[in-house]
Amino acid sequence: MSRARSAREDAYALAEPLLKAIREALPRQLLTAEFLRSSAPYLTGIFVVLAGIAASFQLGDARDATLQSAKQTLQLYADLTAEALKGETPASDDAWQASLAGALNTGATLNGRHVLLADRSGEIRAEAPLEPGGPEDILSYLGSGQPITTFGATAGVMELTLTDGTEAIATIRNLAKPDAQLLVFQPTDKALSSWNGNRRVELTILLCGGLLLLLLSGALLLPSPAPAAEEPDLLVEQLGARLPGCGLWRWNLATGDVHWSPAMYEMLGLKPSPHPLPVQVFAHALHPKDNFQQRIAELVQSGETAIDETLRLRHREGSWVEVSLRGHLTEDPKTGNAQLTAFAMLSKESAVQEAAEANARLRDAIETISEAFVLWDDRNRLVMCNSKYKQFHGLPDEVLQKGTPYETVIGAACEPVVRKRITVDRAQGGSRTYEAQLEDGRWLHINEGRTRAGGYVSIGTDITQLKRNERLLADKEARLRSSVAELHLSRRELEQQKQRLVDLAEKYALEKNRAEAANRAKSEFLANISHELRTPLNAVIGFSEVMQSELFGALGHAKYREYAQDIYESGSFLLEVINDILDMSKIEAGRLVLETERIDLVDLVRESMKVVSKAAEARGLTLNNHGPETFFIKADRRAVKQVFLNLLSNAVKFSREGGLVDVRLAQHRGEARITIQDTGIGIAEEDISKLGRPFEQVENQLSKSHQGSGLGLAISRALVELHGGNLEIKSRAGEGTQVIFTLPLRSRQPSLPLEKPVEEQKATA
């Protein structure tokens, strides 16, 4: 394409001087027939050469377009076949051939396209169409060192020469499964077959047309006799130009040709023609009752030469025009033929009728316009006006006669009251343009000006709707400006708010950093102080156990044993609180690492229920367990057991005596769902949001009746969320509490029955 474009530019550069010379010569020689006749062969030759150059460029562009289309088609078939071949590797040669045949689309092998399918070693296992005895591998077709075999689809469609010397276009697709290569190629001459046919047709047309133009231009060089009718035509043309408004006739009675001057054509509303008027057309234009041709024949027979006749001719609009024809019969000195030379003028009746028709057309045109129109002559007398002007001024019909003075018309008019007048334009010569608003709200656009004859014309146009539109546009513009001003104000306010938000964000970040630092300091302090308290506390608990067991002898008084029991219980409770504080500190500091393993939730539930069973028996509570016999998940055993112990301890602690604590284990939406239900005192709805936060308790220090640090639920929620689960509390005051938490399975488990007691499962088994 770039080569064709550069060649076209070179041709334009070569032809530019020649075209410039022709442009410079034409204005001086264009009207000379001899120059046109002599230069026609050269101009024709130049045209043929330029046409040949243009045809060559067009053929080059068409060849590139055809080849590009063939490449796109080849690439499309290669992509579709490669997509259809994805799958298992065929086991035999027949399977390869069948796989290729099934993957090919309709028309894939037309126009000489060839498809080859080779295995990983390059051996051809299938081809379409089948050609027995051909090369056995792809390199035998393409030759070694071709980049297309290395880059595959990224190389696109390439033009190359096959090993047998055939010019072709080809593309390759590397298939991952099966491990194979797909080669699709097409000979270049097959791809350009349609272009070759068009090229032959275009070259044939160009050669024939060029030969015909050369023959015609050569014929112009041959001498041709001057036409016999040239002198009459010249006479008619010269006299017709000197006598405007008067038609000139030259009628050759022997040949029947009639030459009319342009004025004669204008009388009949026809377009002037330089060619003679055939006698048949002339006879059709005559009125059938005039017998003008018979009158001419009588004059020729009688030998009279003068003619003075009145005849009627058909106008272009269909009416008849009466013409007075005066002339004489003469003999052509060259040919000896009789000819009629005459002048034609409109008769008085015809001229009056034509003027009346023109005046009627003018009045009709003025009446149909939507503006008020009035015309005065140079003496300020009325010439004409339309009904719009009459309605506008309220004029009676008797004063609207032609020739009525301006003062009479204005005196009879009912002038509209003008509220406002705006001058739009003031031109020279008394012409002016202004806009006037009437009392009834209408607006008029009035143009006033002088005519060449000294008269005066005025045209008034109703522009009320335009003014309304202008007012609406002005109102819209005012509202738009107000909106823009409000938007600017809002933008400033938003920028100020943005700056305040930035300041608040900076303050929030600062306070957040301070809070986090304080929280870390608190956690570290609690961890350190807890570590410091555990050593003496363990000693206290140990010594209280020794005193309770009277290992070294009797204490001597029952109160000592009671005090030792109180010391043991208080120390154990304090140790649990310290352990909870340490666990919470680790969780908040992010130092708690889960050690996941495959655990059975059913075993953990049973172990936890054994731990709290003694406290439950002391309060007369019933512990129930529902769920499957085994339920394995992947989680941290110690953390999950701690959650069970915390929640079961709370359920036992806050349940009424003789109540029920129910544990249900089930699988729900790919997660382990554990529900712990008690019949305790319950929690008010407004207090549920407090639970789960460190050191938060529903009862305050003055009213609470149960011991606890308020860390159990917080630790449980944190451990559940570390596993990716969720903990939810549902309760009402006096109706018991339901704690539901979920844990992800992390491994595939069989579908488990929901809410099915263990006893029922055993009975079913």
Rosetta blueprint (number, residue, H / E / L):
1 M L
2 S H
3 R H
4 A H
5 R H
6 S H
7 A H
8 R H
9 E H
10 D H
11 A H
12 Y H
13 A H
14 L H
15 A H
16 E H
17 P H
18 L H
19 L H
20 K H
21 A H
22 I H
23 R H
24 E H
25 A H
26 L H
27 P H
28 R H
29 Q H
30 L L
31 L L
32 T L
33 A H
34 E H
35 F H
36 L H
37 R H
38 S H
39 S H
40 A H
41 P H
42 Y H
43 L H
44 T H
45 G H
46 I H
47 F H
48 V H
49 V H
50 L H
51 A H
52 G H
53 I H
54 A H
55 A H
56 S H
57 F H
58 Q H
59 L H
60 G H
61 D H
62 A H
63 R H
64 D H
65 A H
66 T H
67 L H
68 Q H
69 S H
70 A H
71 K H
72 Q H
73 T H
74 L H
75 Q H
76 L H
77 Y H
78 A H
79 D H
80 L H
81 T H
82 A H
83 E H
84 A H
85 L L
86 K L
87 G L
88 E L
89 T L
90 P L
91 A L
92 S L
93 D H
94 D H
95 A H
96 W H
97 Q H
98 A H
99 S H
100 L H
101 A H
102 G H
103 A H
104 L L
105 N L
106 T L
107 G L
108 A L
109 T L
110 L H
111 N H
112 G H
113 R L
114 H E
115 V E
116 L E
117 L E
118 A E
119 D E
120 R L
121 S L
122 G L
123 E E
124 I E
125 R E
126 A E
127 E E
128 A E
129 P L
130 L L
131 E L
132 P L
133 G L
134 G L
135 P L
136 E L
137 D E
138 I H
139 L H
140 S H
141 Y H
142 L H
143 G L
144 S L
145 G L
146 Q L
147 P H
148 I H
149 T H
150 T H
151 F H
152 G H
153 A H
154 T H
155 A H
156 G L
157 V L
158 M E
159 E E
160 L E
161 T E
162 L L
163 T L
164 D L
165 G L
166 T L
167 E E
168 A E
169 I E
170 A E
171 T E
172 I E
173 R E
174 N E
175 L E
176 A L
177 K L
178 P L
179 D L
180 A E
181 Q E
182 L E
183 L E
184 V E
185 F E
186 Q E
187 P E
188 T H
189 D H
190 K H
191 A H
192 L L
193 S H
194 S H
195 W H
196 N H
197 G H
198 N H
199 R H
200 R H
201 V H
202 E H
203 L H
204 T H
205 I H
206 L H
207 L H
208 C H
209 G H
210 G H
211 L H
212 L H
213 L H
214 L H
215 L H
216 L H
217 S H
218 G H
219 A H
220 L H
221 L H
222 L L
223 P L
224 S L
225 P L
226 A L
227 P L
228 A L
229 A L
230 E H
231 E H
232 P H
233 D H
234 L H
235 L H
236 V H
237 E H
238 Q H
239 L H
240 G H
241 A H
242 R H
243 L L
244 P L
245 G L
246 C L
247 G E
248 L E
249 W E
250 R E
251 W E
252 N E
253 L L
254 A L
255 T L
256 G L
257 D L
258 V E
259 H E
260 W E
261 S L
262 P H
263 A H
264 M H
265 Y H
266 E H
267 M H
268 L L
269 G L
270 L L
271 K L
272 P L
273 S L
274 P L
275 H L
276 P L
277 L E
278 P L
279 V H
280 Q H
281 V H
282 F H
283 A H
284 H H
285 A H
286 L E
287 H L
288 P L
289 K L
290 D L
291 N L
292 F H
293 Q H
294 Q H
295 R H
296 I H
297 A H
298 E H
299 L H
300 V H
301 Q H
302 S H
303 G L
304 E L
305 T L
306 A E
307 I E
308 D E
309 E E
310 T E
311 L E
312 R E
313 L E
314 R E
315 H L
316 R L
317 E L
318 G L
319 S L
320 W E
321 V E
322 E E
323 V E
324 S E
325 L E
326 R E
327 G E
328 H E
329 L E
330 T E
331 E E
332 D L
333 P L
334 K L
335 T L
336 G L
337 N L
338 A E
339 Q E
340 L E
341 T E
342 A E
343 F E
344 A E
345 M E
346 L E
347 S L
348 K H
349 E H
350 S H
351 A H
352 V H
353 Q H
354 E H
355 A H
356 A H
357 E H
358 A H
359 N H
360 A H
361 R H
362 L H
363 R H
364 D H
365 A H
366 I H
367 E H
368 T H
369 I L
370 S L
371 E L
372 A E
373 F E
374 V E
375 L E
376 W E
377 D L
378 D L
379 R L
380 N L
381 R E
382 L E
383 V E
384 M E
385 C E
386 N L
387 S H
388 K H
389 Y H
390 K H
391 Q H
392 F H
393 H H
394 G L
395 L L
396 P L
397 D H
398 E H
399 V H
400 L L
401 Q L
402 K L
403 G L
404 T L
405 P E
406 Y H
407 E H
408 T H
409 V H
410 I H
411 G H
412 A H
413 A L
414 C L
415 E L
416 P L
417 V L
418 V E
419 R E
420 K E
421 R E
422 I E
423 T E
424 V E
425 D E
426 R E
427 A L
428 Q L
429 G L
430 G L
431 S L
432 R E
433 T E
434 Y E
435 E E
436 A E
437 Q E
438 L E
439 E L
440 D L
441 G L
442 R L
443 W E
444 L E
445 H E
446 I E
447 N E
448 E E
449 G E
450 R E
451 T L
452 R L
453 A L
454 G L
455 G L
456 Y E
457 V E
458 S E
459 I E
460 G E
461 T E
462 D E
463 I L
464 T H
465 Q H
466 L H
467 K H
468 R H
469 N H
470 E H
471 R H
472 L H
473 L H
474 A H
475 D H
476 K H
477 E H
478 A H
479 R H
480 L H
481 R H
482 S H
483 S H
484 V H
485 A H
486 E H
487 L H
488 H H
489 L H
490 S H
491 R H
492 R H
493 E H
494 L H
495 E H
496 Q H
497 Q H
498 K H
499 Q H
500 R H
501 L H
502 V H
503 D H
504 L H
505 A H
506 E H
507 K H
508 Y H
509 A H
510 L H
511 E H
512 K H
513 N H
514 R H
515 A H
516 E H
517 A H
518 A H
519 N H
520 R H
521 A H
522 K H
523 S H
524 E H
525 F H
526 L H
527 A H
528 N H
529 I H
530 S H
531 H H
532 E H
533 L H
534 R H
535 T H
536 P H
537 L H
538 N H
539 A H
540 V H
541 I H
542 G H
543 F H
544 S H
545 E H
546 V H
547 M H
548 Q H
549 S H
550 E L
551 L L
552 F L
553 G L
554 A L
555 L L
556 G L
557 H L
558 A H
559 K H
560 Y H
561 R H
562 E H
563 Y H
564 A H
565 Q H
566 D H
567 I H
568 Y H
569 E H
570 S H
571 G H
572 S H
573 F H
574 L H
575 L H
576 E H
577 V H
578 I H
579 N H
580 D H
581 I H
582 L H
583 D H
584 M H
585 S H
586 K H
587 I H
588 E H
589 A H
590 G L
591 R L
592 L L
593 V L
594 L L
595 E L
596 T E
597 E E
598 R E
599 I E
600 D E
601 L H
602 V H
603 D H
604 L H
605 V H
606 R H
607 E H
608 S H
609 M H
610 K H
611 V H
612 V H
613 S H
614 K H
615 A H
616 A H
617 E H
618 A H
619 R L
620 G L
621 L L
622 T E
623 L E
624 N E
625 N E
626 H E
627 G L
628 P L
629 E L
630 T L
631 F L
632 F E
633 I E
634 K E
635 A E
636 D E
637 R H
638 R H
639 A H
640 V H
641 K H
642 Q H
643 V H
644 F H
645 L H
646 N H
647 L H
648 L H
649 S H
650 N H
651 A H
652 V H
653 K H
654 F H
655 S E
656 R L
657 E L
658 G L
659 G L
660 L E
661 V E
662 D E
663 V E
664 R E
665 L E
666 A E
667 Q E
668 H E
669 R L
670 G L
671 E E
672 A E
673 R E
674 I E
675 T E
676 I E
677 Q E
678 D E
679 T L
680 G E
681 I L
682 G L
683 I L
684 A L
685 E H
686 E H
687 D H
688 I H
689 S L
690 K L
691 L L
692 G L
693 R L
694 P L
695 F L
696 E L
697 Q L
698 V L
699 E L
700 N L
701 Q L
702 L L
703 S L
704 K L
705 S L
706 H L
707 Q L
708 G L
709 S L
710 G L
711 L L
712 G H
713 L H
714 A H
715 I H
716 S H
717 R H
718 A H
719 L H
720 V H
721 E H
722 L H
723 H L
724 G L
725 G L
726 N E
727 L E
728 E E
729 I E
730 K E
731 S E
732 R L
733 A L
734 G L
735 E L
736 G L
737 T E
738 Q E
739 V E
740 I E
741 F E
742 T E
743 L E
744 P E
745 L L
746 R L
747 S L
748 R L
749 Q L
750 P L
751 S L
752 L L
753 P L
754 L L
755 E L
756 K L
757 P E
758 V H
759 E H
760 E H
761 Q H
762 K H
763 A H
764 T H
765 A L
